[in-house]
Amino acid sequence: MRGYDCMGRDMECLRCGEAMRHIKTEKIQLGQTGWILGDIPNLLAGAMEVDIYSCPKCGKLEFFLAGDTEGELPQKQCPKCGKMHDFDYPKCPFCKYSYYA
């Protein structure tokens, strides 16, 4: 049995083969709380929009990037040099500014 999401994608559970259901689209916070700066890096990191699917048979959850992202990671702006880069870099690849120092 196969299920379809709101974008017409075929969604089948990888564990049990049951049709998966689209639960909702949610924003997930990307940053982390630091020991020295507290929640500031978390707030600056932004959020990633994901589609959440659930298997009614085994309870497995699957997360997928929402919309037409074509595999691109969300970007963030370096507070030191102002250049944009992938959100998951611990340091700016241009000026080497450390987000967690």
C-alpha positions, 0 to 999 in steps of 0.5 A, a space after each residue: 500500500 502506498 501513500 502520497 504527500 501533499 506534493 504528490 510524492 509516493 511515501 512508503 515506510 522503509 521499515 514495514 512498507 505501510 503507506 505514510 501520512 503527511 502530518 504537518 510542515 514545521 520549522 525546526 530550530 537550527 542553532 544550539 545553546 552555548 555555555 558562554 553566549 546562551 541562546 544567542 547562537 540559537 536565535 541567529 541560526 534561524 530555522 529549517 522548514 521540514 515536512 513530517 510523515 508518520 507510519 500508522 503501523 509502526 510509528 516511524 517518523 520521517 523528515 524531509 526538507 519542505 518545498 522545492 529546495 533541490 538539496 540546498 542547505 539554509 544559509 546564514 550571514 556571518 556577523 563579522 564579514 557579512 558573507 552568506 554560507 551554509 548554516 551548519 558550518 561551525 566557523 565562517 569559511 571566509 573569515 574563520 569567525 567561530 560561532 561557538 567560541 
